[in-house]
Amino acid sequence: MASSCATTTSLWRFPSAVVLTGLAAGVTGWVFSHLLHVVERLAFGLTSGVFLQAVEDAPPWRRVMVLMLAGLIGGFSWFLLRRGGRAPVSVVDAVKGWRMPLLATFWHSTTQVVIVGLGASIGREVAPREMSAALSGLAADRLGLSIEDRRIIVACGAGAGLAAVYSIPLSGAVFALEVLLGKLSPRAVWPALAVSGIAVLVAHGWDRGEPFYTVPDLTPTASLVVWALIVGPMIGALGHWFNRLVVRCEHARPTDGWLLVWMPLTFTAIGALSIIVPSILGNGQSTAQSAFDATAIAPLAAIVAAKAVATLLTIRSGAWGGTLTPGLALGAGLGALTGLAWSMMWPGTAVAAFAFIGAAVFLGTSMHAPFTALVLLLEFTHQGSSVLVPTVLAIGGATAVVTWLRRRETRARE
């Protein structure tokens, strides 16, 4: 753990750590984003356009072979990392004070980005968070920050890594405050905002790029409000149970020689499934976009079910990565599916509005971070301000239901 036992930090050291952390997170986000694009180009020939189009253009045998390769690379990489006694330190533990070994963290993070670029059905957002947290922890130690200031800087660095890779500065700051620090003190708020802003500036410049998801202008309706009140808590409960399944898969995944067997076999099976449902490959962007553009229930239901199975199997096979973008995709799919059914009874609302709210609700409950989820959707889509009322109502109802479920589960364990 961190050796610093001081309770205060000199005036110049903390701002210096803020600047250094922002720069490090920005460079990390830039490097990992470009690494992902290089791997996608080599794997599927993607040079421009969207990942799904490149996957659909690839012959079926190539999808299977690329996923098999991803399983082999991931299995051998994480087996060797574990065998060498270099088990990675999580961001949560790093915020608590544990040091993250740079080499092991870089190895662990790079493996995640490579397999996602090869089509693994898991998020890529954990990698930049881990590497940025490791670098910010190193900066904090070199500057001799106090224990509490080090904690703040590491959390801000992790949030800024997320911000830099997706160009979402506000989401990175909110993630650091809500998920990692759990507080809104002035001492934490200003560095969270500054670090994320610097990181995005370094990685992407001052211009806002294209939205991560293409969503039409959203229009509120009475139908959408009623749907949000009724269906929002249901989708929230599903997000909670999805999180429970993810945790079980994480605890059950192999860390020994079985990695060399289960991961290649599982990834090969997912590659075969992608012949029928190509949008399951990658971090979930394709699945979510399918939900925002959906016009029919049956095809979307197949995509959502396949994506959920592929993501859980990927984690269970031994892979590491995030569930942020897969969770967003599943939530958007559930929102679109229930919205399409709802519109048969009460028409007049665009399916994208249902998908937007479903994504925010499902992501908020699966991450236990409703504010982060809402801001993420706003920044990912560059839309949503017009439907904030039904969105907030849905998230509020879902959070209340999940709070009740968690208390009930706690009592049952006791």
N, C-alpha and C positions, 0 to 999 in steps of 0.2 A: 504494500500500500504506500501511498505518498508519505514521505518522511517529514514534510513540513508540519510544524505544530504551532506556528504563529497564528494569531487571530486577526491580524491586520496586515495590509500590504501597502508599501510605500506608494506615494501618489503617482509616480511615473510608471511603475511596473505594470499595474493593471491595464491602463490604456495601451501600453506597448503590447501586452498579451492579446488585447482585443484586435489590434491591427494585424499582428502576426498570425493570429488564428484565422481571421478573415482571408488573408492572402493565401494561407495554406489550404483552407477549405476550397477556395476558388480554383487554385491550381489542381487540387485533387478532383474536383468536379469536372474540370476541363479534360484532364487526362483520362479519367474513366469514361466520360462521354465519347471521346474519340476512340478509345480502345474498343468500346462496344460497337461503334460504327465500322471499325476495321474488321472485327470478327464477323459482323453481319454481312459485310461485303464479301469476305472470303467464303463464308458458309452458304449464302443464298444469292450472291451477286447483287446485293442491294447497293445501289449508287445514289439513288434519289427516290422520292416517293415514300410509300408506306411499307412497313415490314410485312404486313399481310399479303400485299400484292406480290412481293418477292417470293414469299413462301408458296403462294398459289401457283406462281409461274414455275417453281422448281418441280422436277419430276418426282413422283412418289418415292422412288428408291432413294433419292437424295435426301428427302426429309428423314427417312428412317436411318440412313447412314450418318447424317449429321447429328441426329439425336443420340445414336449409339456412341459416336465420338465424344459428345458432351458428357455422357455417362462415364466413359472410360477416363476422360481427363479429370472430371470431378472426383471420381472414385479414387484414382491413384493420387491425386493431389492431396485430398483430405486424409487419405490413409497415411501418406508419408508425413504430413504435418503432425498428425496424432502420434505416429510411431516415434517421431523425433522428440516427443514430449513438449511440443510447442502448441498446446491447445490455446485457441484464441480467447482473449478476455472480451466479454461483451461490453457494449457501450454503457449499459446500466451499471455494471460493476465498475467501469472506469469513472463514472460520475460519482460513485461512492468512494473512490480514492485509489482503486487498483491501477497499476501501470499497465499499459498495453504495449507489449514488445513490438517494435516497429517492423522487423522482418516477418514475424509470424502474422501480424495483422495485414501487412501488404500482400503476403502470399494468400491468406484467407480471402481477402477482399478481391484480389485480382481473379482468383478462381471463380468467384461468384459472377463477376462481370463477363468472363469468358463463356461460362456455360449459358448465361442468359442470352448472349449474342449468338450462341449456337442453337437457341430455341427452347431452353429449359423453361418450364412453366412456373416461374417464380419471379419475384420482384428484384430489381437491381439496386434499390435505394439503400439497403443496409451497407453495402460496400463503401460508398463515399462517406456515410456516417461513421463507420468504424475507423477508416483511415484518417479522417479529419479529427476525430476524437483522439486518436493516438498522437497525432502531430500537435494538437492543442495541449494535450497533457505534457508532452515533452517541452513545449514552450513555457508552460506554467511552472514546471520544475526548474528549468534553467533560470527563470526570472525570480524564483523563490517566492511564489505566491502563497498566501495563507491557504489553509485547508478549504475554507468556504469559497474563496475566490477561485481556487483551482477547480472546485466542483462546478462553479458557474461557467468558467471558460471551457471546460471539457464538454459540458452540455451544449453551450453555444456553438462550439466547433462541430459537434455531431449534427445539430440542426442546420448549420450552414452548409454542411456536406450535402444534405438533402436539398437545400435551397439551390446550391450551385449546379447540381446535376440536372435539375428540371427547370431552372430559372424561375423559382417561386420564393422570393425573399421573405414575404410575410409569413408564409407557411413554415419556413425553416425556423423563424423566430418563435412562432406560436408553439411549434413542436417542442422546441427546447424548454419553453416555459411550462407548458401544460403536461407533457409526457415525462420529461427527464428531471425537471426541477420541481414541478408542482407548486410554483409560487409566482407572484407578480410583484415582487419587491423592486423598487427603483434600481437597486444594485444589480438586479438580474435583467430587468427589462431593457435598459439602454444598450448593454453589450449584446444582448440577443438580437436586437434590431440592427445594430452596427455591424456585427460579424456577418450576419446573413446578407446585408446590403453590400458589404465589401466583397463577399464571396461571389455573389451573382454578377457584380460589376467586373470582377476579374475573369470569370468564366464566360460571360456573354456580352459584356459591354453595357451601355446605358439604354439601348433600344430593347423594348419588349418584343420577343420573337412571336412566332405563330403559336396559338394555343395548342396544348398537348392533345386535346380532344376537340373535334370540330362539332360545335353545337349551334343550332339555329337560335334566333332570338326567342326567349322564353316569355310566355304570356300567362299571367295568373288567371284562374277561373274559379268559380264557386265549386265546380266539380273537383278541381285539384285540391282545394282546401279540405273538403270533406274526405277525399281519399287519403290525404296526408294524416288526418286525425285518426282514421280507422286502420289503414294499412301500415302507416309508419311504425307503430309499436311492434307489429308482426315482423316486419323486415329487421327491426332492431334486435328482436329476440333471435332471429336466424343468424345475425351477425355475431351475437354472443356465443351461440352454439358452434358456429364456425371457428371462432377463436378457441373454444374448448377442444375441438378436433385438431386444430393446428398444434396446440400444446401437447396433446397426446402423441401426435406423430413426431414431434420434436424429441420427446422423451424416449420414444421407441426406436428412433433411427440408429442404425449401427455406427459404431466408431472404430471397429477393428477390421479384420480381414474381410468380413462380410460386405464392407463397402465396395470391395473389388468385384463382388458378384451382383449385389442387389441394385446398385446404381446403374450399371450398364444395361441390365435386363429391364429395369423399370423404364429407363429413358428410351430404350428401343421400342418397348410397348407403346409409350406415349407417341413416339415417332410414327408407329403404325396407325394409331388412332388419328393422328393429324392428316392422314390420307383422306379420311372422311370429314374431319372437322379441323381444317388448317388453322383456324383462329385461336386454337388452344395454345399454340406455340408462342413463346415470348412472355413478357411480363404482365400481360393483360390488356394492353392498349387496344389490341384488335377486338377482343371480346367486348370491352366497354364501348368502342365505337360502333360495333354491331348493335348494341343495345340502344344507343342514341339514335341510330338510323332505322330501328326495327319497324316492320310493317305487319309481321305475322307472328303468331305465338309459337307454333310448333318448331320452326327452325331455330328460333332464339332459345327455346327451352332446351333443345339438344346442345346448343353451344354452351349455355350456362352450366348445365349438368356436367358436360365433358370438361369444362375448365375447372370446376370445383374438384372433380376426381383427379385430374392431372396435377393440380397444385398440391393436393394432399399426398398423392403418391410420390411426387417429387421430394417433398419434405421427408416422408417416411423412408425413402430409399437412402437417405443420408445427406442430402444436399442442404446447403445453407443459403439463405437469402431472405428477402422481405415478402410480406403479404399485403403491403399497402396497395400497390396497383392491382394485384389479383383480387383483393377485397373490394376495391372500388369497382372493378369489372363485374364481380358477382352482384354487388349491390345495384349497379346500373341495370344489370340483366333482370334482377328481381323486380325492380321498379318498373321497367318497361313491360315485363310480362303481366304483372298485376294491373298496370295502367291500360294495356291493350284490352284486357278482360273488362276492366271498369268502364272503358269507353264504349263498350257494347251496350251498357246500360245507360250511361250518361256521356254522350259524345261531346266533342268540342275542345278537348285539350290535346296539345301536341305530345306525342310519346316521349320526346326528349325531356319534357318537364318532369314526367314520372321517373325517368331514368336518372335525372339529376338528383332529385330528392332521395330516391332509393340508394344511390351511391353514397350520398352524404350520411344517411342514416346507418347503413350497413357498415361503412368504414368507421363511423364514430363509435359504434358499439363494439365492433371487433377489435379496435385499438384502445377502447376505453378513453377516447379523446374526442369528444363531440366538437369542440371549438376548432381543433386542428383539422378535423375532417371537413368542416364547413369551409374554412379558409382554403384548404387544398382544392376543393371543387371550384371555388370562385377563381382561383389562380390557374388551375388546369384548363378551364373552359373559357375564361374571360367572359363568363355569363353568370346569371343567377341572382343579380340584385333585384330583378323584377319579381322573383318568386321567393323572396326571403321569408315572407310571412308563413306560407305553408311549409317551407323547409324547416324553419325554426320550430314550428308546431310539431312537425313529424319527429325531429331530433329530440325535442323535449319529452314527448310521449315515449319514444323509444328508450331514452335514458332512464326515465322513471321505471319502465317495465324491467329493464336489465338490472337496475339497482335492486328491485324486489327479487329478481331471480338469483342474483348473487347472494343476497342475504339468506334466501331460502336454502341455497346450496351449502352455505356456511353452517347453518343450523343443522342440516342433514349430516354433515361430516362430524359435527360435535356429538 
